[in-house]
Amino acid sequence: MDRLRTNEFNRRAFLNRSSGALGMMALAHLLGEDLAAGTAPPSPAAGKAKSVICLFQHGGPSQVDLFDPKPTLNRLDGQPYSEKLEVHFDKQQGNCLGSPFTFAPQGESGITLSELLPNTADIVDDITLVRSMKTESVDHEAALRLIHSGQLLAGWPTLPSWVVYALGAENANLPAYVVLSDPGGLPVDGVNNWSSGWLPAAYQGTTFMSGDAPVPNLATPASVTPAARRRQLALLDSLNRDHAAHYPNDSELLARIANFETAARMQTAVPDIVDLSGETEATRRMYGLDNPATAEYGARCLLARRLVESGVRFVQLFLSGQPWDTHSKNADTLRGLCERTDGPSAALVRDLKQRGLLDSTIVLWTGEFGRLPIAQGRDGRDHNRHAFSLWLAGGGFRPGYCHGATDDVGYSSVEDIVTVHDLHATMLHALGLDHRRLTFPHDGRQASLSDADVTGAKVIPQLLA
């Protein structure tokens, strides 16, 4: 057996024996090293934001029940809608469905919000509310791919992967891109929501779970002494680097080696980060950790703050399945979801602000599309790609500002329209990145997140302070 085959055998055997300690993690972090054989992201300009927390709401929250009041729709409640609508489930199409919830102006800015969002109302002067979003698909998977990666097709890098590729990591002991998953299960489209696509594998998201062991297989087994552990890691490093020398352009292999190195450092850093017991009682109450309805989501929002505070570049929170997909029992479902998420989401913004972190952290609250102004069945709402609402806070976005407008019933964005590609371009700008210059060679061309020559993506200056 030649030397290469011997090393390969030894390496695999060693990995098999030590997998319980090191785990099979794909940790998105490479200490700023470029894995792309001669490609490098452009140097960032001075941006206010250094990190992002995305509170993603799978399923498509109803804008006309939460953020975009429509008195005309309420007057038409129960009546046939006379104009043409794009309906996903056309055989279940019903009459106009007004919102059962009251709306009122909030804060000094006077932005009108639903009664379902009392805590968001408390931070309304810190957020940028966009009421004029549009997307390109009414299918969940395609719309999810678009808002995460800028493409309807699968397999493209997500926004966080682009950001980490461009900006690197701030903390060598933690992954640059962390996903805080729902203990109830994966969201629709699963791990594709945080894929690095064809960017080097180092830039994909690292999943932290809820509970005592947020990163599976991270802890060293009790039977392994510190000295033995150091010898294991030294041997693994030697074997990996010897193997990598034979495949210098294999980004998956180089990423795996870097991931093992990061995993070793994480064994010390992660337990301290995920331990919330040191937070004050006031902070724990603010996030709703004392309330069964908000405790789980609140704990993840609090962990997101601790992660960006420790130098993690991009943190995403996901919900299991697609709970905002209110094809039936729209009003009842929204009540429960807002009870679960509204308080912790607002607490995150408030906490970042009081710690001086909001100026450098973008918080994004969004789903993949909105809902229709007509009923689906008796009390549901169907998908709507022509209008949806989202909000951002911090990171140089304009506080206490409401942008754009929809038509009289909330079906279509008609004023100061913002596309998903515009959103991406503007967020990159806030991070000091030019969406046209942030590229990577793929399929014979310099590909980018915004694909501006095709999509017409542009920075929306009105959204920025």
N, C-alpha and C positions, 0 to 999 in steps of 0.2 A: 504494500500500500504506500503510495507516494506521500510526501510531506503534506500537501494540500488536503488530501483525503483523510489523513490522520488527524490533522487539525480540525477538519469539519466534523469528524466523528467525535472527537473529544469535546468540541464546543457544544454539539447537540446533546451529548450525554450529560455534560455539566448543567446545561439549561434545564434538562428534564429533571435532574436531581434537585435543583435550587428554585424551581418555579414557584414553590409555595412561599418563598420569601420575596422573590422579586416580582412575581406576577407577570401576566401578559398585558401590560398596560401600553397604550399608545399615548404617551404624554407629550403634549404639544409645546415643546420648548427646546431651543437649540443654542441658548446663550449668545444669540446674535450671529452665529455662524451662518454662512451662506452655503446651502447644500446644492445649489443649482449649477455647478460647474461653469462658472464664468458669468452668471447673472446675478445682479444685485439690485435691490429696490432703490429708487431715488432717495436722496437724503431729505428728511422731512423739513418743512418750513416751521416757523414758530406758530404752533397752534395752542389754543387755551387748554384743550383736552389732552389728557394722557391715557385715560382708560375709559371703558364703556361697561355699563351694566344693562343688559337687555332683559326686560320682563316680558317674555313672549306669551301671548294668549291664543293658544291653538283653537281654531274653529271659526273665527270671525265674529268678534263682538259687535253687537247691534248699535250702530252709531246714533240712530234716532231715539234710542232708549237711554243712552248714556251721555253723549257729548253734543248732540246736534238737534236741538228742539225744533219741532215742526208743528206749529199751531194749525196750519192748513191741513196737514195729515190727520190731526185729531178731529177737525171738523168733517173730514171725509170718512171717518171711521165707519166701517160696515157697508160703504158704498162701492160699486164697481169703479175700478180705475180706468179712465178712458184712453190714456196714452199707452204707447207700446213699451213693454218691458222685456228685458232678457231674463227669462225664468229658467232656472236649472231643472226643477221638477215641475214641468208645466202642467201636468195632469192634476196637481194638487194646488193649483193657483186659486187664490181666494180674493176677497175684496180688500179695500184699504184697511190697514190695521194701525190705528193710532196708538201712541204710547200711553200706558196706564200710569206713568210716573210723572210727578211734577218736576218742573225745572225752575231754577232761580239764579239770578246773578250772584257771583261769589267774589269775595276779596275786593281789594281796591281796584283791580282791573275790571271787575264786573263781568267776567266770563261766566256764561250761563252753563250750569251743569245739572245733571239729574240728581234727584233725592237719593239714588242708590250709591252716590259717591261723596258722602259727607267728609271723608278724610282727604280725598283729592281736593275737595273744596277748600280745605284748610291750607293747602300748598299751592293753590291756583295761581298765586302771584309769583311762583317760582317756575312755572311750567310754560312751555310753548305748545299750545293745542293746535293741531292741524286738522281741519275739517274737510279738506278738499283733496284727499288722497285718491288715487286711482291705481288699479292693477290690471293685469292682462288675462286672467283666467278665473273661472268660477269653480274649477276643480281644486280641491284642497292641496293635493300633492304638487301640482304645477304652480299654484299660487305660493305655496311654502318655498318651493325651490326658487321662485323669483325673488321673494323678499329676503331670503337668506343669501342667495348667490348671484342674483341679477339675471338668471337664465331660467327659462321654462324647462329646459332639458336637465336630466340628472347628470351628476358627475362633475359639476363645476365647483370651484372653491367658494366657501362661504365668506361673508363680510369679515367675521372675526379672523379667519385665516389670512385674508389679505392684510388686515391691520397688524397681525403679529409678524407676518412676513416683512412688512415695511418698517415696523417700529422695534421689533425684537422684544426681549423680556427685560424687566427691571429687577427681578429677584431670581438669582441663580438657583435658589432652593425650591422654587415653585414653578409649575407650568405657567406659561404666559396666557393660556386660553383654557378656562375652566367652565364646565357645564354642571350646573346643579340640577340633577334630575329629580323628577317626582317619585316618591317612594311607591306610588300606585302603579307605576309602569312607564313605558316609553311613550312619547308623543307620536302622533301620526307621522309617518315617514321616518321614524326611528332615528338611527345614528346619522342618516343623511342630513339631518338638520345641523350637524356640526362637523361635516366632512371638510377636509382640505382639498378634495377633488384631485386635480392633477398638479397642484402645488406639492412641494416636498411633504412627505408624511409627517414631518415634525410640526406642521402648523395646524393639525387637526385638534379638536377639543378633547380635553381630559375630563372624564366624568367623575364627579364626586357624588357619592350616595349619601342618603340620610342615615343616621344611626351612629353607633360607636366605631364602625370601621368604614369611613367615607370612601377610602380608596382600597379596593379589594387587594388582599395579599401583600399589603405594604409592610406590615410589622414583621420583624424577624422572629422566627419561632423561638420559644423560651429555651429550647434545648441547644440553641446555637450561641456560643459565647461571643463577646465582642471581638476577641482576637481571631477566632475562627471566621467570623463574618468578614473582617478586614482581609483575611487571606482569600476567602471566596471571591470577593469583589476584585482583588488584584489579579487573580487568575482569570476571572471572567473578562476583565479589561484587556489582558494580554491576548487571550484567545480571540476576542472580538476584533481587536485592531489588526491582528495578524490576518484574520479572515477578510477584513475590509480592504486591506492592501491589495487583494486580488480583484476587488470589485469597486474601484474608486468612484464610479459614477452611479452607484446603486443608492438612490436617496432613501429607499425603504430601509436598507441595511444601516446606513449612516444614522437615520432617525432612530432606529431601534437601539443602537449603541448609545446615543445621546440620551434616550429615554431611560435606559437602565441606570446611567449615571445620575440623571435627575431623580429617579426613584430612590436611589441610595440617599441623596441629600434630603429628599422629602420625608424620609423616615424620622428625621428630627424635627423638620419644620411643620409638617401637616398636623400632628396631634395638637400642637399649641394653637394653630390657626382655627381648627374646628371646635375647640373647646370653648363653649359659650358661657361657662360657669363664672368666668371672671367679669362678665358684663354687669353693670349696676342693675339694681332692681328696677329703677326708673327706665332704663333702656329696654329691659326685657318686657316691661309693661307696654312701652311705646310700640314695640313690634308685635304685641299681642301674644306673647309666649305664655301668658296666664289664661288664655281663652282657647278652648278646644277648637273653635271655628277657625282661628287664625294662627294657632301655634305652629303648625307644620310649615306653612308658607312664610310665616314671620321668621322662623328660624333660618330658612334659606335666604331671605332678604338680609337678615343680620349677617349671615355668613358671607354674603356677597360684599357687604361693606368691609368686613374684615379682610377679605381677599384683596380688594383694590387698595386697601390701606397698607397691605403687605407687599404691594408691587405687582399683583396680577393685572395683566393688560386688559383682558376681555372676560367678562363673566356673563353667562346666560342662565336664566331660570326657565324651565319648561314645565308644562302641566301634562298629566297623563292623558293620552287619547286626544280628543278635541272637544273639551267641555263647553266651549262657547258656540258650538254648532247647534243652534237652537231651532231645529226644524219643528219641534213641538214644545209646548209649555215654555215659551219664550220668557214670559214675565217671571214665572217661578224659578226657572233656571238662573236668570240674571240675578235675582235676589240672593240666591245661595252663593253664586260665584263672587259677587261684589262683597258679600259678607266675609268671604274667605280672603280676598286679595286686596281690597281697597285700603284697609288700615295698614298692613305691612308695606304696601307700595309707597304710600305717603310717608310712612315712618322712615323708609330708606332715604328719601329725598331730604326729609327734615334732619336726619342723623348726619348725612353727608355734609349738609350745610353747616350744622353746628360744630362740626369737626374741621371745617375749612377745606373739605374735600370736594365740594360740589362744583367749584370753579374748574377743577381739573378732571371731573368725571361726568360723562354723558349718561343719563338714565333714559332709556327708551322703553315705552309701554306701547305695544302694538300687537295686532293679529295679522292674518294674511289677507283678509278682505272684510267687507261689511255685510249687512243684511238688507233685504228688500222692504219697501214700505207697505207691501201687501201681505196678507196672511197666507201661510202655507197650512192647509188643513184648517183647523179651528183656531189655534193659538200659537202657531209657529211662524218663523221667518226663514225664507230661503236665502241662498248666497247672493251677494251683490259685489261685482268687481268694479262698478262705476263710481262708487263712493264709499269711503270709510274714514274713520278718525283715529288718530294716535296722538300721544304726547311725548315730549322730550323735556328734560330738565338738565341744567348745568352745562358744563363744558363749552361755554360760549354761546349757547342758544339764548334767545331773547325771552326773558322772563315776563310773565303776565301778559302774554300776547296770544291772540287767536287769529289764525291764518286761514283764509279762503272761505268758500261757502258752497253749499249744494243747492239744488233746486228746491221748490216749495215743499216737496214731500220727502226729500233726502235720498232720491234715487241716484242722481248724477252730480258729480262735482262740476261746477260751472264757473267758479271765480278763483283765480290764483291757484290753478291746479298744480298739484305736486305728484309726480310719478314715483314709483319705487326707485327708479334709477336716479331721479333728482334727490331723493332722500339719501341714497348711498353717497352720491357726490358731495352733498352738503355735510354729512357726517364725516367723511374723509377730510374735507376742508377744515372742519373744526378740530381735527386731529393733526392738522398741519400737513396734510397730504393732498396732492393734486391727482384727481381721479383719472386724468388723461395720461399722466406720467407713470402712475403705479401700474406696471405691466409685468408680464412674465411670458416667455416664449411657449406657445402651445399651438399645435396643428399648423405650423408654418407661418404663424404671425405672432405679433405682440398682443396677447389677450389682456383684458382688464376687467375689473368688476363692473364698471358702468357701461363699457362698450359704447362710448359716447358717439362715435361716428355712425353707428347704427341706431341707437336709441334716442339720440339727442339729449342725453343727460346733461343737466346743468346744476350748478350751485344756486340755491335759493337764498339770496342775501337777506331778504326780509325775515328769515327765520333766525338770523344771527344777531347777537347784541352789538 
